[in-house]
Amino acid sequence: MPDVNSLVDLIGDGYPILVLQHYDESHNSGHFRVVIGYVKNGGISQLIVHDPWYSGYYAGPNVYIDYNIFVDLWTRYSNWALFICPWEITVSCSSLVVINSTFTMSANVEYIR
């Protein structure tokens, strides 16, 4: 299960993270937000999110959410988060392959961070 420190590490590397949270403190519904930054005053004091929802206190671009409120809202679905980044695939095999024969290939998949 991811935690805020994991988010901060990835955000610090320039990756936005999609999270599924409660919409607000009433915990009545779920809602997706994109975490794009944080404010650090000793420890993490706020997280900065983009929220395309059209109304409400936590809606809009560059919304600052208090750390404790963010953690509370993120309890929905056990701190669900989605990290997406590019990856590089290298495929190799023998240069001499006979038609209709069995041969071995190998692939290396590496996330580019």
N, CA, C and O atoms as a printed pandas DataFrame, in Angstrom:
     atom_number atom_name residue_name chain_id  residue_number  x_coord  y_coord  z_coord
0              1         N          MET        A               1    0.849   -1.169    0.000
1              2        CA          MET        A               1    0.000    0.000    0.000
2              3         C          MET        A               1    0.897    1.235    0.000
3              4         O          MET        A               1    1.756    1.377    0.870
4              5         N          PRO        A               2    0.703    2.128   -0.970
5              6        CA          PRO        A               2    1.535    3.333   -1.009
6              7         C          PRO        A               2    1.247    4.266    0.160
7              8         O          PRO        A               2    0.167    4.235    0.752
8              9         N          ASP        A               3    2.224    5.084    0.475
9             10        CA          ASP        A               3    2.033    6.092    1.518
10            11         C          ASP        A               3    2.429    7.457    0.955
11            12         O          ASP        A               3    2.895    7.558   -0.180
12            13         N          VAL        A               4    2.242    8.491    1.750
13            14        CA          VAL        A               4    2.531    9.850    1.274
14            15         C          VAL        A               4    4.004    9.999    0.920
15            16         O          VAL        A               4    4.330   10.702   -0.037
16            17         N          ASN        A               5    4.897    9.363    1.660
17            18        CA          ASN        A               5    6.328    9.459    1.344
18            19         C          ASN        A               5    6.629    8.898   -0.041
19            20         O          ASN        A               5    7.456    9.452   -0.765
20            21         N          SER        A               6    5.965    7.803   -0.417
21            22        CA          SER        A               6    6.141    7.249   -1.764
22            23         C          SER        A               6    5.677    8.252   -2.817
23            24         O          SER        A               6    6.340    8.443   -3.836
24            25         N          LEU        A               7    4.533    8.891   -2.563
25            26        CA          LEU        A               7    4.039    9.913   -3.493
26            27         C          LEU        A               7    5.039   11.051   -3.636
27            28         O          LEU        A               7    5.348   11.480   -4.747
28            29         N          VAL        A               8    5.540   11.534   -2.513
29            30        CA          VAL        A               8    6.474   12.665   -2.511
30            31         C          VAL        A               8    7.731   12.324   -3.306
31            32         O          VAL        A               8    8.228   13.159   -4.062
32            33         N          ASP        A               9    8.250   11.110   -3.144
33            34        CA          ASP        A               9    9.434   10.697   -3.902
34            35         C          ASP        A               9    9.175   10.755   -5.407
35            36         O          ASP        A               9    9.987   11.292   -6.160
36            37         N          LEU        A              10    8.045   10.204   -5.841
37            38        CA          LEU        A              10    7.729   10.188   -7.270
38            39         C          LEU        A              10    7.419   11.583   -7.802
39            40         O          LEU        A              10    7.839   11.936   -8.904
40            41         N          ILE        A              11    6.690   12.369   -7.029
41            42        CA          ILE        A              11    6.383   13.744   -7.439
42            43         C          ILE        A              11    7.673   14.553   -7.548
43            44         O          ILE        A              11    7.825   15.366   -8.460
44            45         N          GLY        A              12    8.596   14.330   -6.619
45            46        CA          GLY        A              12    9.892   15.004   -6.663
46            47         C          GLY        A              12   10.686   14.664   -7.910
47            48         O          GLY        A              12   11.507   15.458   -8.368
48            49         N          ASP        A              13   10.437   13.464   -8.466
49            50        CA          ASP        A              13   11.086   13.058   -9.710
50            51         C          ASP        A              13   10.336   13.569  -10.942
51            52         O          ASP        A              13   10.731   13.296  -12.076
52            53         N          GLY        A              14    9.248   14.315  -10.709
53            54        CA          GLY        A              14    8.524   14.913  -11.824
54            55         C          GLY        A              14    7.331   14.128  -12.331
55            56         O          GLY        A              14    6.800   14.442  -13.397
56            57         N          TYR        A              15    6.895   13.111  -11.593
57            58        CA          TYR        A              15    5.765   12.299  -12.030
58            59         C          TYR        A              15    4.491   12.663  -11.277
59            60         O          TYR        A              15    4.470   12.590  -10.048
60            61         N          PRO        A              16    3.428   13.055  -11.980
61            62        CA          PRO        A              16    2.140   13.240  -11.308
62            63         C          PRO        A              16    1.563   11.868  -10.966
63            64         O          PRO        A              16    1.813   10.895  -11.676
64            65         N          ILE        A              17    0.797   11.788   -9.888
65            66        CA          ILE        A              17    0.236   10.520   -9.433
66            67         C          ILE        A              17   -1.282   10.656   -9.331
67            68         O          ILE        A              17   -1.789   11.595   -8.718
68            69         N          LEU        A              18   -1.995    9.716   -9.932
69            70        CA          LEU        A              18   -3.448    9.677   -9.831
70            71         C          LEU        A              18   -3.823    8.947   -8.547
71            72         O          LEU        A              18   -3.350    7.835   -8.311
72            73         N          VAL        A              19   -4.665    9.555   -7.715
73            74        CA          VAL        A              19   -5.109    8.912   -6.471
74            75         C          VAL        A              19   -6.632    8.852   -6.451
75            76         O          VAL        A              19   -7.312    9.695   -7.038
76            77         N          LEU        A              20   -7.151    7.842   -5.766
77            78        CA          LEU        A              20   -8.587    7.712   -5.546
78            79         C          LEU        A              20   -8.851    8.013   -4.085
79            80         O          LEU        A              20   -8.312    7.350   -3.198
80            81         N          GLN        A              21   -9.678    9.011   -3.837
81            82        CA          GLN        A              21   -9.938    9.474   -2.483
82            83         C          GLN        A              21  -11.437    9.611   -2.246
83            84         O          GLN        A              21  -12.245    9.485   -3.166
84            85         N          HIS        A              22  -11.784    9.870   -0.996
85            86        CA          HIS        A              22  -13.127   10.351   -0.707
86            87         C          HIS        A              22  -13.216   11.744   -1.313
87            88         O          HIS        A              22  -12.212   12.453   -1.384
88            89         N          TYR        A              23  -14.412   12.145   -1.753
89            90        CA          TYR        A              23  -14.552   13.481   -2.335
90            91         C          TYR        A              23  -14.284   14.569   -1.298
91            92         O          TYR        A              23  -13.602   15.552   -1.587
92            93         N          ASP        A              24  -14.819   14.392   -0.092
93            94        CA          ASP        A              24  -14.591   15.361    0.979
94            95         C          ASP        A              24  -14.671   14.641    2.325
95            96         O          ASP        A              24  -14.768   13.415    2.376
96            97         N          GLU        A              25  -14.630   15.401    3.396
97            98        CA          GLU        A              25  -14.574   14.813    4.733
98            99         C          GLU        A              25  -15.842   14.060    5.132
99           100         O          GLU        A              25  -15.833   13.350    6.137
100          101         N          SER        A              26  -16.927   14.194    4.378
101          102        CA          SER        A              26  -18.148   13.444    4.699
102          103         C          SER        A              26  -18.019   11.968    4.328
103          104         O          SER        A              26  -18.807   11.145    4.795
104          105         N          HIS        A              27  -17.032   11.622    3.491
105          106        CA          HIS        A              27  -16.764   10.246    3.068
106          107         C          HIS        A              27  -17.968    9.607    2.378
107          108         O          HIS        A              27  -18.175    8.399    2.495
108          109         N          ASN        A              28  -18.757   10.396    1.666
109          110        CA          ASN        A              28  -19.956    9.876    1.001
110          111         C          ASN        A              28  -19.702    9.326   -0.393
111          112         O          ASN        A              28  -20.480    8.504   -0.875
112          113         N          SER        A              29  -18.633    9.758   -1.052
113          114        CA          SER        A              29  -18.395    9.296   -2.417
114          115         C          SER        A              29  -16.909    9.305   -2.720
115          116         O          SER        A              29  -16.124    9.973   -2.046
116          117         N          GLY        A              30  -16.535    8.549   -3.749
117          118        CA          GLY        A              30  -15.148    8.497   -4.174
118          119         C          GLY        A              30  -14.870    9.519   -5.260
119          120         O          GLY        A              30  -15.786   10.023   -5.910
120          121         N          HIS        A              31  -13.577    9.820   -5.448
121          122        CA          HIS        A              31  -13.211   10.859   -6.406
122          123         C          HIS        A              31  -11.730   10.728   -6.770
123          124         O          HIS        A              31  -10.896   10.474   -5.901
124          125         N          PHE        A              32  -11.407   10.899   -8.044
125          126        CA          PHE        A              32  -10.017   10.877   -8.494
126          127         C          PHE        A              32   -9.438   12.286   -8.477
127          128         O          PHE        A              32  -10.118   13.258   -8.806
128          129         N          ARG        A              33   -8.169   12.378   -8.087
129          130        CA          ARG        A              33   -7.402   13.620   -8.157
130          131         C          ARG        A              33   -5.997   13.273   -8.649
131          132         O          ARG        A              33   -5.547   12.135   -8.516
132          133         N          VAL        A              34   -5.315   14.260   -9.214
133          134        CA          VAL        A              34   -3.930   14.078   -9.642
134          135         C          VAL        A              34   -3.042   14.892   -8.711
135          136         O          VAL        A              34   -3.176   16.112   -8.619
136          137         N          VAL        A              35   -2.137   14.207   -8.023
137          138        CA          VAL        A              35   -1.211   14.879   -7.106
138          139         C          VAL        A              35   -0.017   15.353   -7.923
139          140         O          VAL        A              35    0.631   14.564   -8.609
140          141         N          ILE        A              36    0.270   16.663   -7.842
141          142        CA          ILE        A              36    1.330   17.238   -8.682
142          143         C          ILE        A              36    2.451   17.895   -7.891
143          144         O          ILE        A              36    3.488   18.238   -8.458
144          145         N          GLY        A              37    2.258   18.074   -6.587
145          146        CA          GLY        A              37    3.289   18.746   -5.804
146          147         C          GLY        A              37    2.995   18.674   -4.323
147          148         O          GLY        A              37    2.021   18.057   -3.891
148          149         N          TYR        A              38    3.854   19.316   -3.556
149          150        CA          TYR        A              38    3.693   19.325   -2.105
150          151         C          TYR        A              38    4.384   20.549   -1.531
151          152         O          TYR        A              38    5.234   21.165   -2.175
152          153         N          VAL        A              39    4.004   20.886   -0.314
153          154        CA          VAL        A              39    4.626   21.982    0.433
154          155         C          VAL        A              39    5.305   21.354    1.631
155          156         O          VAL        A              39    4.705   20.570    2.366
156          157         N          LYS        A              40    6.570   21.711    1.817
157          158        CA          LYS        A              40    7.352   21.127    2.904
158          159         C          LYS        A              40    7.754   22.230    3.876
159          160         O          LYS        A              40    8.480   23.154    3.510
160          161         N          ASN        A              41    7.286   22.132    5.094
161          162        CA          ASN        A              41    7.688   23.027    6.190
162          163         C          ASN        A              41    8.209   22.141    7.310
163          164         O          ASN        A              41    7.493   21.871    8.274
164          165         N          GLY        A              42    9.436   21.694    7.191
165          166        CA          GLY        A              42    9.942   20.657    8.083
166          167         C          GLY        A              42    9.512   19.316    7.528
167          168         O          GLY        A              42   10.314   18.598    6.931
168          169         N          GLY        A              43    8.245   18.976    7.724
169          170        CA          GLY        A              43    7.648   17.796    7.095
170          171         C          GLY        A              43    6.683   18.249    6.012
171          172         O          GLY        A              43    6.559   19.444    5.742
172          173         N          ILE        A              44    6.012   17.308    5.401
173          174        CA          ILE        A              44    5.028   17.647    4.379
174          175         C          ILE        A              44    3.818   18.266    5.069
175          176         O          ILE        A              44    3.210   17.633    5.933
176          177         N          SER        A              45    3.463   19.490    4.700
177          178        CA          SER        A              45    2.318   20.158    5.330
178          179         C          SER        A              45    1.089   20.180    4.423
179          180         O          SER        A              45   -0.042   20.193    4.908
180          181         N          GLN        A              46    1.310   20.183    3.102
181          182        CA          GLN        A              46    0.199   20.201    2.156
182          183         C          GLN        A              46    0.582   19.422    0.908
183          184         O          GLN        A              46    1.759   19.311    0.566
184          185         N          LEU        A              47   -0.430   18.885    0.233
185          186        CA          LEU        A              47   -0.226   18.284   -1.080
186          187         C          LEU        A              47   -1.002   19.110   -2.090
187          188         O          LEU        A              47   -2.092   19.602   -1.800
188          189         N          ILE        A              48   -0.431   19.257   -3.278
189          190        CA          ILE        A              48   -1.040   20.067   -4.328
190          191         C          ILE        A              48   -1.640   19.115   -5.353
191          192         O          ILE        A              48   -0.959   18.227   -5.866
192          193         N          VAL        A              49   -2.922   19.309   -5.644
193          194        CA          VAL        A              49   -3.615   18.419   -6.570
194          195         C          VAL        A              49   -4.292   19.224   -7.673
195          196         O          VAL        A              49   -4.606   20.402   -7.509
196          197         N          HIS        A              50   -4.506   18.552   -8.797
197          198        CA          HIS        A              50   -5.395   19.056   -9.846
198          199         C          HIS        A              50   -6.670   18.240   -9.736
199          200         O          HIS        A              50   -6.628   17.014   -9.640
200          201         N          ASP        A              51   -7.784   18.918   -9.751
201          202        CA          ASP        A              51   -9.076   18.252   -9.658
202          203         C          ASP        A              51  -10.002   18.886  -10.684
203          204         O          ASP        A              51  -10.377   20.049  -10.532
204          205         N          PRO        A              52  -10.383   18.144  -11.731
205          206        CA          PRO        A              52  -11.196   18.730  -12.793
206          207         C          PRO        A              52  -12.659   18.957  -12.413
207          208         O          PRO        A              52  -13.418   19.527  -13.197
208          209         N          TRP        A              53  -13.061   18.519  -11.224
209          210        CA          TRP        A              53  -14.447   18.716  -10.819
210          211         C          TRP        A              53  -14.762   20.207  -10.815
211          212         O          TRP        A              53  -13.902   21.021  -10.476
212          213         N          TYR        A              54  -15.964   20.565  -11.183
213          214        CA          TYR        A              54  -16.310   21.965  -11.422
214          215         C          TYR        A              54  -16.691   22.767  -10.192
215          216         O          TYR        A              54  -16.797   23.991  -10.280
216          217         N          SER        A              55  -16.901   22.133   -9.055
217          218        CA          SER        A              55  -17.308   22.909   -7.885
218          219         C          SER        A              55  -16.789   22.260   -6.609
219          220         O          SER        A              55  -16.316   21.124   -6.629
220          221         N          GLY        A              56  -16.880   22.970   -5.526
221          222        CA          GLY        A              56  -16.475   22.425   -4.239
222          223         C          GLY        A              56  -15.146   22.984   -3.781
223          224         O          GLY        A              56  -14.395   23.570   -4.560
224          225         N          TYR        A              57  -14.876   22.794   -2.522
225          226        CA          TYR        A              57  -13.682   23.353   -1.893
226          227         C          TYR        A              57  -12.393   22.793   -2.485
227          228         O          TYR        A              57  -11.420   23.531   -2.643
228          229         N          TYR        A              58  -12.368   21.508   -2.813
229          230        CA          TYR        A              58  -11.142   20.873   -3.302
230          231         C          TYR        A              58  -11.111   20.752   -4.823
231          232         O          TYR        A              58  -10.369   19.920   -5.346
232          233         N          ALA        A              59  -11.893   21.555   -5.551
233          234        CA          ALA        A              59  -11.985   21.440   -7.001
234          235         C          ALA        A              59  -11.108   22.473   -7.697
235          236         O          ALA        A              59  -10.870   23.563   -7.177
236          237         N          GLY        A              60  -10.633   22.108   -8.884
237          238        CA          GLY        A              60   -9.884   23.032   -9.719
238          239         C          GLY        A              60   -8.402   22.704   -9.776
239          240         O          GLY        A              60   -7.953   21.726   -9.178
240          241         N          PRO        A              61   -7.639   23.524  -10.500
241          242        CA          PRO        A              61   -6.195   23.310  -10.606
242          243         C          PRO        A              61   -5.462   23.841   -9.374
243          244         O          PRO        A              61   -5.930   24.767   -8.712
244          245         N          ASN        A              62   -4.332   23.255   -9.082
245          246        CA          ASN        A              62   -3.436   23.725   -8.014
246          247         C          ASN        A              62   -4.153   23.936   -6.678
247          248         O          ASN        A              62   -4.053   24.999   -6.065
248          249         N          VAL        A              63   -4.869   22.916   -6.247
249          250        CA          VAL        A              63   -5.575   22.959   -4.967
250          251         C          VAL        A              63   -4.632   22.447   -3.880
251          252         O          VAL        A              63   -4.056   21.367   -4.012
252          253         N          TYR        A              64   -4.477   23.216   -2.817
253          254        CA          TYR        A              64   -3.616   22.841   -1.694
254          255         C          TYR        A              64   -4.479   22.162   -0.632
255          256         O          TYR        A              64   -5.418   22.760   -0.106
256          257         N          ILE        A              65   -4.147   20.898   -0.323
257          258        CA          ILE        A              65   -4.898   20.142    0.681
258          259         C          ILE        A              65   -3.976   19.859    1.859
259          260         O          ILE        A              65   -2.871   19.347    1.678
260          261         N          ASP        A              66   -4.418   20.183    3.043
261          262        CA          ASP        A              66   -3.670   19.919    4.264
262          263         C          ASP        A              66   -3.285   18.435    4.336
263          264         O          ASP        A              66   -4.076   17.563    3.976
264          265         N          TYR        A              67   -2.074   18.164    4.799
265          266        CA          TYR        A              67   -1.549   16.797    4.878
266          267         C          TYR        A              67   -2.529   15.851    5.571
267          268         O          TYR        A              67   -2.850   14.795    5.026
268          269         N          ASN        A              68   -3.008   16.211    6.761
269          270        CA          ASN        A              68   -3.887   15.318    7.523
270          271         C          ASN        A              68   -5.219   15.089    6.817
271          272         O          ASN        A              68   -5.762   13.985    6.862
272          273         N          ILE        A              69   -5.744   16.110    6.172
273          274        CA          ILE        A              69   -6.987   15.939    5.414
274          275         C          ILE        A              69   -6.743   15.038    4.209
275          276         O          ILE        A              69   -7.558   14.163    3.913
276          277         N          PHE        A              70   -5.621   15.247    3.509
277          278        CA          PHE        A              70   -5.285   14.403    2.361
278          279         C          PHE        A              70   -5.217   12.939    2.780
279          280         O          PHE        A              70   -5.796   12.075    2.122
280          281         N          VAL        A              71   -4.511   12.661    3.875
281          282        CA          VAL        A              71   -4.371   11.278    4.355
282          283         C          VAL        A              71   -5.745   10.698    4.694
283          284         O          VAL        A              71   -6.029    9.547    4.362
284          285         N          ASP        A              72   -6.596   11.486    5.351
285          286        CA          ASP        A              72   -7.947   11.024    5.682
286          287         C          ASP        A              72   -8.750   10.725    4.417
287          288         O          ASP        A              72   -9.411    9.690    4.337
288          289         N          LEU        A              73   -8.701   11.615    3.435
289          290        CA          LEU        A              73   -9.448   11.400    2.196
290          291         C          LEU        A              73   -8.925   10.200    1.422
291          292         O          LEU        A              73   -9.679    9.552    0.696
292          293         N          TRP        A              74   -7.649    9.903    1.569
293          294        CA          TRP        A              74   -7.002    8.836    0.803
294          295         C          TRP        A              74   -7.276    7.453    1.387
295          296         O          TRP        A              74   -6.840    6.454    0.814
296          297         N          THR        A              75   -7.980    7.368    2.499
297          298        CA          THR        A              75   -8.273    6.056    3.088
298          299         C          THR        A              75   -9.241    5.249    2.230
299          300         O          THR        A              75   -9.336    4.033    2.393
300          301         N          ARG        A              76   -9.954    5.897    1.329
301          302        CA          ARG        A              76  -10.881    5.172    0.453
302          303         C          ARG        A              76  -10.078    4.219   -0.426
303          304         O          ARG        A              76   -9.100    4.627   -1.052
304          305         N          TYR        A              77  -10.476    2.980   -0.474
305          306        CA          TYR        A              77   -9.817    1.946   -1.280
306          307         C          TYR        A              77   -8.340    1.778   -0.938
307          308         O          TYR        A              77   -7.520    1.548   -1.826
308          309         N          SER        A              78   -8.002    1.891    0.329
309          310        CA          SER        A              78   -6.656    1.542    0.834
310          311         C          SER        A              78   -5.522    2.283    0.143
311          312         O          SER        A              78   -4.556    1.660   -0.299
312          313         N          ASN        A              79   -5.625    3.590    0.045
313          314        CA          ASN        A              79   -4.559    4.420   -0.542
314          315         C          ASN        A              79   -4.267    4.061   -2.001
315          316         O          ASN        A              79   -3.109    3.952   -2.402
316          317         N          TRP        A              80   -5.314    3.880   -2.776
317          318        CA          TRP        A              80   -5.147    3.538   -4.182
318          319         C          TRP        A              80   -4.424    4.670   -4.901
319          320         O          TRP        A              80   -4.737    5.845   -4.710
320          321         N          ALA        A              81   -3.442    4.295   -5.738
321          322        CA          ALA        A              81   -2.695    5.276   -6.529
322          323         C          ALA        A              81   -2.256    4.626   -7.834
323          324         O          ALA        A              81   -2.074    3.410   -7.904
324          325         N          LEU        A              82   -2.089    5.446   -8.862
325          326        CA          LEU        A              82   -1.627    4.963  -10.159
326          327         C          LEU        A              82   -0.438    5.802  -10.597
327          328         O          LEU        A              82   -0.530    7.021  -10.741
328          329         N          PHE        A              83    0.689    5.110  -10.805
329          330        CA          PHE        A              83    1.922    5.735  -11.273
330          331         C          PHE        A              83    2.136    5.294  -12.712
331          332         O          PHE        A              83    2.161    4.097  -12.999
332          333         N          ILE        A              84    2.289    6.246  -13.611
333          334        CA          ILE        A              84    2.497    5.936  -15.022
334          335         C          ILE        A              84    3.778    6.619  -15.476
335          336         O          ILE        A              84    3.976    7.812  -15.244
336          337         N          CYS        A              85    4.646    5.849  -16.125
337          338        CA          CYS        A              85    5.860    6.446  -16.672
338          339         C          CYS        A              85    6.258    5.687  -17.930
339          340         O          CYS        A              85    5.812    4.559  -18.138
340          341         N          PRO        A              86    7.088    6.287  -18.765
341          342        CA          PRO        A              86    7.513    5.601  -19.984
342          343         C          PRO        A              86    8.425    4.424  -19.657
343          344         O          PRO        A              86    9.042    4.371  -18.594
344          345         N          TRP        A              87    8.494    3.504  -20.573
345          346        CA          TRP        A              87    9.382    2.366  -20.390
346          347         C          TRP        A              87   10.108    2.077  -21.689
347          348         O          TRP        A              87    9.669    2.458  -22.775
348          349         N          GLU        A              88   11.211    1.405  -21.547
349          350        CA          GLU        A              88   12.054    1.070  -22.683
350          351         C          GLU        A              88   12.139   -0.450  -22.769
351          352         O          GLU        A              88   12.380   -1.124  -21.768
352          353         N          ILE        A              89   11.939   -0.983  -23.977
353          354        CA          ILE        A              89   11.995   -2.431  -24.176
354          355         C          ILE        A              89   13.135   -2.741  -25.132
355          356         O          ILE        A              89   13.226   -2.172  -26.219
356          357         N          THR        A              90   13.993   -3.644  -24.711
357          358        CA          THR        A              90   15.083   -4.111  -25.556
358          359         C          THR        A              90   14.855   -5.594  -25.823
359          360         O          THR        A              90   14.741   -6.388  -24.890
360          361         N          VAL        A              91   14.789   -5.965  -27.100
361          362        CA          VAL        A              91   14.562   -7.359  -27.481
362          363         C          VAL        A              91   15.813   -7.849  -28.193
363          364         O          VAL        A              91   16.382   -7.151  -29.033
364          365         N          SER        A              92   16.231   -9.058  -27.844
365          366        CA          SER        A              92   17.408   -9.617  -28.512
366          367         C          SER        A              92   17.168  -11.084  -28.862
367          368         O          SER        A              92   16.465  -11.810  -28.160
368          369         N          CYS        A              93   17.773  -11.486  -29.965
369          370        CA          CYS        A              93   17.740  -12.890  -30.384
370          371         C          CYS        A              93   18.916  -13.115  -31.329
371          372         O          CYS        A              93   19.597  -12.172  -31.733
372          373         N          SER        A              94   19.133  -14.337  -31.662
373          374        CA          SER        A              94   20.218  -14.680  -32.571
374          375         C          SER        A              94   19.964  -14.039  -33.930
375          376         O          SER        A              94   18.818  -13.921  -34.365
376          377         N          SER        A              95   21.029  -13.629  -34.591
377          378        CA          SER        A              95   20.875  -13.047  -35.928
378          379         C          SER        A              95   20.695  -14.139  -36.987
379          380         O          SER        A              95   20.320  -13.850  -38.124
380          381         N          LEU        A              96   20.963  -15.385  -36.611
381          382        CA          LEU        A              96   20.807  -16.505  -37.540
382          383         C          LEU        A              96   19.626  -17.359  -37.091
383          384         O          LEU        A              96   19.773  -18.237  -36.241
384          385         N          VAL        A              97   18.475  -17.100  -37.658
385          386        CA          VAL        A              97   17.273  -17.857  -37.323
386          387         C          VAL        A              97   16.813  -18.581  -38.575
387          388         O          VAL        A              97   16.656  -17.976  -39.635
388          389         N          VAL        A              98   16.600  -19.879  -38.441
389          390        CA          VAL        A              98   16.160  -20.698  -39.571
390          391         C          VAL        A              98   14.632  -20.705  -39.604
391          392         O          VAL        A              98   13.983  -20.859  -38.569
392          393         N          ILE        A              99   14.063  -20.536  -40.798
393          394        CA          ILE        A              99   12.610  -20.540  -40.953
394          395         C          ILE        A              99   12.044  -21.853  -40.431
395          396         O          ILE        A              99   12.617  -22.920  -40.650
396          397         N          ASN        A             100   10.907  -21.764  -39.733
397          398        CA          ASN        A             100   10.192  -22.908  -39.151
398          399         C          ASN        A             100   10.972  -23.616  -38.053
399          400         O          ASN        A             100   10.692  -24.776  -37.751
400          401         N          SER        A             101   11.924  -22.955  -37.466
401          402        CA          SER        A             101   12.655  -23.560  -36.347
402          403         C          SER        A             101   12.309  -22.818  -35.057
403          404         O          SER        A             101   11.797  -21.699  -35.080
404          405         N          THR        A             102   12.596  -23.458  -33.956
405          406        CA          THR        A             102   12.381  -22.840  -32.651
406          407         C          THR        A             102   13.641  -22.076  -32.266
407          408         O          THR        A             102   14.755  -22.573  -32.433
408          409         N          PHE        A             103   13.461  -20.888  -31.758
409          410        CA          PHE        A             103   14.610  -20.103  -31.312
410          411         C          PHE        A             103   14.235  -19.350  -30.049
411          412         O          PHE        A             103   13.062  -19.268  -29.686
412          413         N          THR        A             104   15.234  -18.805  -29.389
413          414        CA          THR        A             104   15.025  -18.112  -28.120
414          415         C          THR        A             104   15.204  -16.610  -28.309
415          416         O          THR        A             104   16.123  -16.143  -28.981
416          417         N          MET        A             105   14.290  -15.881  -27.691
417          418        CA          MET        A             105   14.374  -14.420  -27.657
418          419         C          MET        A             105   14.381  -14.004  -26.195
419          420         O          MET        A             105   13.876  -14.719  -25.329
420          421         N          SER        A             106   14.949  -12.859  -25.936
421          422        CA          SER        A             106   14.854  -12.313  -24.579
422          423         C          SER        A             106   14.436  -10.849  -24.681
423          424         O          SER        A             106   14.745  -10.153  -25.648
424          425         N          ALA        A             107   13.731  -10.414  -23.656
425          426        CA          ALA        A             107   13.274   -9.024  -23.617
426          427         C          ALA        A             107   13.590   -8.442  -22.254
427          428         O          ALA        A             107   13.416   -9.098  -21.227
428          429         N          ASN        A             108   14.050   -7.216  -22.256
429          430        CA          ASN        A             108   14.299   -6.481  -21.023
430          431         C          ASN        A             108   13.381   -5.260  -21.028
431          432         O          ASN        A             108   13.449   -4.425  -21.930
432          433         N          VAL        A             109   12.523   -5.165  -20.012
433          434        CA          VAL        A             109   11.604   -4.040  -19.891
434          435         C          VAL        A             109   12.057   -3.203  -18.707
435          436         O          VAL        A             109   12.157   -3.699  -17.585
436          437         N          GLU        A             110   12.332   -1.918  -18.967
437          438        CA          GLU        A             110   12.849   -1.046  -17.915
438          439         C          GLU        A             110   12.039    0.242  -17.869
439          440         O          GLU        A             110   11.872    0.929  -18.877
440          441         N          TYR        A             111   11.544    0.553  -16.683
441          442        CA          TYR        A             111   10.865    1.831  -16.502
442          443         C          TYR        A             111   11.907    2.934  -16.503
443          444         O          TYR        A             111   12.948    2.808  -15.857
444          445         N          ILE        A             112   11.637    4.008  -17.221
445          446        CA          ILE        A             112   12.564    5.128  -17.306
446          447         C          ILE        A             112   12.166    6.138  -16.244
447          448         O          ILE        A             112   11.134    6.799  -16.358
448          449         N          ARG        A             113   12.976    6.251  -15.228
449          450        CA          ARG        A             113   12.706    7.190  -14.126
450          451         C          ARG        A             113   13.805    8.182  -14.023
451          452         O          ARG        A             113   13.766    9.058  -13.159
